Amino acid sequence: MFFLFGQQVFNLLIAHLNHEAYNQITHALFIGREGERLLNAVIDNQEKGFLENSNQGQTNPISSRQKKPSFHNSFNHLYNLVQDNPAQIKQLDKIKYIYNQWQRELKQKALSGSVRNSALTKSTLFDSLHKEIEKLIQHEEMLLRVRKNRIQQLNSINSAINIFSTFIILLVAILNIQLLHWRVKLPLNKLTQVCKLWQAGQMEVQLSHSSIDEIGQLAGVLNAIADKTRHRQQSIEVRNQQLEDMISALSHDLRIPLLATRNTLNCMLRGAFGSVNDTWKEVFEEYHEANEDLLKLVELLLDISRYEAGSTCLMCDRLNWEKILIKVISQIKATSTRELAFICKTSQLLPAVYGDELEIQRVLQNLLDNAVRVSKPNGEILIEIMPYEQEQVRISVRDYGLGIAPQAQEKLFHRFIQGRGHRGRSGLGLYLCRQIIEAHGGNIGVESSLGEGSTFWFTLPSAINQVDSNDEQNITRCSNNDI
């Protein structure tokens, strides 16, 4: 900044000096031109024999019919041009003195008539006058050359300064770019990398950039936010773990009395404690149904706890899709009061898939149960089992119900989220389905449009891919009957 300011000041100084030099050159040219006019006037007087009266400005009658040279006019112009130069004024005074002496000499010779007109011009004073005027002209020419050289020097200095300034500016620009690279780009790259780690959940990573600039202050603020977020996540994890432990313990403790209640109610309904009339039988059946619902919920919570703890023991059998579909559809028809058509499409080119048949059947039954609940009477439910990309199998259940809103689709597979038409239910079925499918190395999802129905799907890897993917799972394979 200061360098640019200095350069501008220097450029202004050079421009001022150039302007003065050009003015001096112009002044010298004017003086030289007037000096030449003065010399021409003297030479003209010499050649034509003019006799000029210095006081009255009148010509001698010898040449009264010819035009008079303008010596005095040129002299006056010169005098005005050199007023600021005492040396040149002194020289002009000497020229005027010699000129007057020469004129007097010519006048005396002309009056005496001792010589012809051609002889009037032959004089030592004329030679002196001629030399003095030429000296004046040569002096101005010398000054003109000096001033031209000065202008050239100033231009050379200005060019050199501009080249140097350009080099300095380029150097400063490169240094600024390097400085920005070190002070801005590198810290921002580190910030981006750390933010990606934060996004991946590694909130313990800290920004190591420490400086007093704005980026350093930003790094401090972000580190503080990361610390608070990490502490909050740890608190949430501890709280969730405590809640899960409580649910697991509570579910385990509730299962025993619920099983005892089931057995007692079954015995009472069978008349083990005496005959039961129709009224009490209806009451006992309601109790039995409520007890069964509670028992299913407790068992569901226990299964979820086992999957979350990674202690689930899965079988590893080759899945028979025809057998699974027959069992699931039979169970759905046995428990549902709606008349629905189940359309099954199974590809003949399915890769071999291994897994726990009962757990996969449980997932498919849950998806079909949900589809039955939202389907219209006498409607259709489409079940497709097709090969999928990268040696996988895709199982989908398509219904033609009301569909699911986009904002609700993202949360369907989370805990305690109730889907369409599931009022009063636990909201854990789809969450357990996700746990089961992910334990098998697959994925689960939904595709739905409001008013057009929904398609719930899940994928399972083939036998080769499943071996690779299961290396990262914490699920124990308890049996391997078909491998």
Secondary structure, DSSP 8 states (H G I E B T S, - for coil): -HHHHHHHHHHHHHHHHHHHHHHHHHHHHHHHHHHHHHHHHHHHHHHHT--B-TTT--B-GGGTTS----HHHHHHHHHHHTTT-HHHHHHHHHHHHHHHHHHHHHHHHHHHT-S-HHHHT--HHHHHHHHHHHHHHHHHHHHHHHHHHHHHHHHHHHHHHHHHHHHHHHHHHHHHHHHHIIIIIHHHHHHHHHHHHHHTT-TT-------SSHHHHHHHHHHHHHHHHHHHHHHHHHHHHHHHHHHHHHHHHHHHHHHHHHHHHHHHHTTTTS---HHHHHHHHHHHHHHHHHHHHHHHHHHHHHHHHT--EEE-EE--HHHHHHHHHHHHHHH--S--EEEEEE-S-----EE-HHHHHHHHHHHHHHHHHHS-TT-EEEEEEEEETTTEEEEEEEE-SS---HHHHTTTTSTT---TT-TTS-S-HHHHHHHHHHHTT-EEEEEEETTTEEEEEEEEE-HHHHHHHGGG---EEEE-S--
